[in-house]
Amino acid sequence: MSRHWGPWLKVAGALALLAGAAGARTAAPAAGTVEIIRLDDTVNTVSAEYVTRGLDDAARRGARAVVLVLNTPGGLDTAMRTIIQKIFASPVPVVGFVAPSGARAASAGFYILLSCDVAAMAPGTNTGAAHPVLLGGTPDKIEAAKMQSDAAAFIRTIATQRHRDVDLAQKGVVESESFTEQEALAGHLIDLTAPNLDGLLAALQGREVTRLNGAQQTLQVAGAGRVEYAMSLRERVLDMDPSLAFVLLAIGGLLLYVEFTHPGMVAPGVAGLILVAVAVFALSLLPIDWAGAALLLLAVVLFALEAQYPTHGALAVGGVVSMALGGILLVDAPVRQMRVAASTAVGVALGFGAISLLLVELVVRARRHRVVTGAQGLVGETGVALTALGPEGKVRVHGEIWQAVASQPVASGSGIRVRAVRGLRLEVEAMPAQTPVLSP
């Protein structure tokens, strides 16, 4: 057996050595697809999870390439670095494509675009403006210098690894410079421009890319099937707009407020808890400013106190102001799209305040009206003594015969008024002779 296979094994070994000496030049497998991942949002924890999951899926499928379509204003540094680390480690070539026309890859998106094996942009797009921004206020001079130095070093190493213009890439960070697609192409920040996805794949066919390990790979994407990688239901729920999450939080809080002011309704309380839970989960993935959260909690307390101790709107006005400020300050993010819009915060607060005042008014009116049903509804009603009350006897009220007791003697046939209900016995008093009595 060994004699029979020996020559073939030697030939195979020689071919392997020749392949290694050729410099690890490989081509993508004939089979496979092109996976499309769309980062059409801010760069946050959820979008980073989605992109990394998509890259893992592409590797598992043996995809020929991944096209990461970018349209983002930027986002969180930690999420950006997670995506870039995954791109660097991906066994499948990753093509960053800023599209469609009018899109941008700003701030964190600039880093992600430059980190891809191939960087491309559609006409009418831009990238850059990647100066670091501190969450939670303005940094002092030393801290700002440290942040800028760290961000500049990171973009330099990305540009160096991907053979892009290091000085121009650094300008996008240090000087917050932005670049059109033509400026980025002329400055060797990107590799090509394409009008759309079809044009991009046509331009990529047969293109050689250098992976981080130095290996050369030829892209074979012509005729490949396309797989649109979608977010999971969980990711779609959690990756909601912060303003929408705030609205859901307010609606949930309002439903809980209805349950608080009208106990026993159950349905508003259950629905409110669900909405609050979903909103809290979505907001928890964003950088929360605890001062804003404290103001929202204060607003809830003020509205609850207004319901318990009506102050003719004084506490409710304080609740509206506290809720509006809390919404504006709630999310401390580096880009506007990741924060709750001021108009949304003010509008929700005013709406919440108006509805809460209406509910308080209904509660106050209900408290002012005398109970007219059940046993307590008999208090103040009039009737006739069927027997002499001295002090006990029987009376007729609302056509019903009751055992009654009076503090003063009451003659049979006299008019009486109910003062209190003690179980199955009424406390009554005699009415003046001239007082008209409704027919019992």
C-alpha angles and dihedrals in degrees: 000000000000091000091051096051099031098090092047092051090052091051091049091050092050091050090051091052091049091050091052092048090053090072101258093285106172138169129221113262116267090237122063142075140254110249118213117209116183119207094186097154144046118312104253140138094282096046089048090053090049094050095046091048090050092051090050089051091050091052091048092050092047091237119191092226143342121231110204105199108206129203106148139134090212132259145185122006093219093053091046092053091048090056094045092049089053092049091051091050096044115119087204118073112252121214116198112209124182103209160204109024108276093033125120141201101208131168107342089014089062091058092046093049093051092046094061123100088241124022119201137168135197121231114276096028132116141199139188130060091125103151109146118252124202119230116231103028143323117323122228119250096268095046091047090052091050092049092048093047092051093047092047092050091051094052090046093055091047092050091046094050092049095041095242129143103286097193094050092045090052091052088060088061107032097038097027088235118173126208134206118223091261093049091048091049094047090047093051093243091123133029104224147346126235132180095225145341094286091052091047094054091047090053092047095053109114093000116145118225129189114226122213091259090059095254118139118227128186115216114230104185102138110120093002117145117249124231117197105210109213132197118258119248090256092052093047091052095047096040093066125138111274091232090054090048089052091050091051089048091052094047090049090049091049092052090050088049089054089051090049094051094039105035118197098038089106097179096076090047094052094045090046093053091051093050093046091050093051092047093047091050091051094046093045089069090061128072101271121206104218092207088063091047090050091052090052090051090049089052091054091050092050093050091048091050090049089055092048099039109022110216097179091261101312095117092039091056089052088050092052093051092045093048093049093050091043092053093049093049097036099095117042101196132155094235129052094233091064093055131077108263113247091228090054093048093049094043094049092046093051092047092047091049094049093049093045091052090050090052091047090051090052091050092049092049091050091052092050094053117084115241109258101179133069125010094319089056089071093065108110094014121129131229145150130271107239091190134020111278110220086169099308130041144112131294136182118229124170089352091303126115115229137180106244141185128203130196089217127039115269123198121231111268093023122131117256137189124214112240100176144348117236106185106290094347129083127216107217140175132206117259123225112269094244094053111106114236124209113239106268 
